[in-house]
Amino acid sequence: MAKFVLLTSLSILVIGFTCSSAMRVLDETPIDPNDPTVVKIAKFAVDERNKQVRTKFELEKVNAGGTETIPDGTVYQLNISVVESEVYFTTRFVAVLVHPDGSKELMSFE
């Protein structure tokens, strides 16, 4: 019986998390991948990642993304293409928080 309750509880948590994630996407405002501001934010994300883990990524392009306004500022969630060592193309998902004062913070680089 205890295993059933645990399994049921975990299932509810997973369903709740999935629904909550889906709802967050609906709150996003789409971006123009060619907007100079968006490209600048993507370059910031790549530069910050290179500093943090000593990679040599170069931004190839912004593929898509969206913004969401939160109390701390605006979160840019971007799908970008990067090149590593002029050979290897990869797609990354990044999140950058832009504070009202214009400062930026890399939240995620996956």
C-alpha positions as CSV (number, residue, x, y, z in Angstrom):
1,M,0.0,0.0,0.0
2,A,2.8,2.4,0.9
3,K,4.5,1.8,-2.5
4,F,1.2,2.6,-4.3
5,V,0.8,5.9,-2.4
6,L,4.4,6.8,-3.2
7,L,4.0,6.0,-6.9
8,T,0.7,7.9,-7.1
9,S,2.3,10.9,-5.4
10,L,5.3,10.9,-7.8
11,S,2.9,10.6,-10.8
12,I,0.9,13.6,-9.6
13,L,4.1,15.6,-9.1
14,V,5.3,14.8,-12.7
15,I,2.0,15.7,-14.2
16,G,1.9,18.9,-12.2
17,F,5.4,19.9,-13.3
18,T,4.6,19.1,-16.9
19,C,1.5,21.2,-16.9
20,S,3.2,24.0,-15.2
21,S,6.0,24.0,-17.8
22,A,3.5,24.0,-20.6
23,M,1.8,27.0,-19.1
24,R,5.0,28.9,-18.8
25,V,5.6,28.5,-22.6
26,L,2.2,30.1,-23.2
27,D,3.3,33.2,-21.3
28,E,6.2,33.9,-23.6
29,T,6.2,36.6,-26.2
30,P,7.9,35.4,-29.5
31,I,11.1,37.3,-30.5
32,D,12.5,38.2,-33.9
33,P,15.7,36.1,-34.2
34,N,17.3,38.9,-36.3
35,D,16.6,41.7,-33.9
36,P,20.0,43.3,-33.0
37,T,19.0,43.4,-29.3
38,V,18.2,39.6,-29.3
39,V,21.5,38.8,-31.1
40,K,23.4,41.0,-28.6
41,I,21.8,39.0,-25.7
42,A,22.7,35.7,-27.4
43,K,26.3,36.8,-27.8
44,F,26.3,37.8,-24.1
45,A,25.2,34.2,-23.2
46,V,27.9,32.6,-25.4
47,D,30.6,34.9,-24.0
48,E,29.5,34.2,-20.4
49,R,29.5,30.5,-21.0
50,N,33.0,30.7,-22.5
51,K,34.2,32.5,-19.4
52,Q,32.6,30.1,-17.0
53,V,33.8,26.8,-18.4
54,R,36.5,27.9,-20.8
55,T,34.8,26.7,-23.9
56,K,35.4,28.3,-27.3
57,F,31.8,28.6,-28.6
58,E,31.0,31.2,-31.3
59,L,27.4,32.3,-32.0
60,E,26.3,31.2,-35.4
61,K,22.7,32.4,-35.2
62,V,19.6,32.8,-33.1
63,N,17.0,30.3,-34.3
64,A,14.0,31.2,-32.2
65,G,12.9,32.2,-28.7
66,G,10.7,34.2,-26.5
67,T,10.6,36.7,-23.7
68,E,8.8,36.6,-20.4
69,T,8.5,39.5,-18.0
70,I,9.1,38.7,-14.3
71,P,9.4,40.9,-11.3
72,D,13.3,40.9,-11.7
73,G,13.3,41.9,-15.3
74,T,12.8,40.2,-18.7
75,V,13.9,36.6,-19.3
76,Y,15.0,35.8,-22.9
77,Q,14.7,32.1,-23.6
78,L,16.6,31.5,-26.8
79,N,17.4,28.6,-29.1
80,I,20.8,29.3,-30.7
81,S,23.3,27.6,-32.9
82,V,26.9,27.8,-31.9
83,V,30.2,26.6,-33.5
84,E,33.0,25.1,-31.4
85,S,36.5,25.1,-32.8
86,E,35.2,26.1,-36.3
87,V,34.1,22.5,-36.8
88,Y,31.3,21.4,-34.6
89,F,27.8,22.8,-34.9
90,T,25.4,22.4,-32.0
91,T,22.1,23.8,-30.9
92,R,21.8,25.2,-27.4
93,F,19.0,26.5,-25.2
94,V,19.9,29.6,-23.2
95,A,18.1,31.8,-20.7
96,V,19.3,35.3,-19.9
97,L,17.7,37.6,-17.4
98,V,17.9,41.3,-18.3
99,H,17.4,43.5,-15.3
100,P,15.6,46.8,-15.5
101,D,18.9,48.6,-15.1
102,G,20.2,46.8,-18.3
103,S,22.5,44.4,-16.5
104,K,22.4,40.8,-17.7
105,E,22.6,37.4,-16.0
106,L,23.1,34.0,-17.6
107,M,20.5,31.7,-16.0
108,S,21.0,28.6,-18.2
109,F,23.1,27.3,-21.0
110,E,22.1,23.8,-22.1
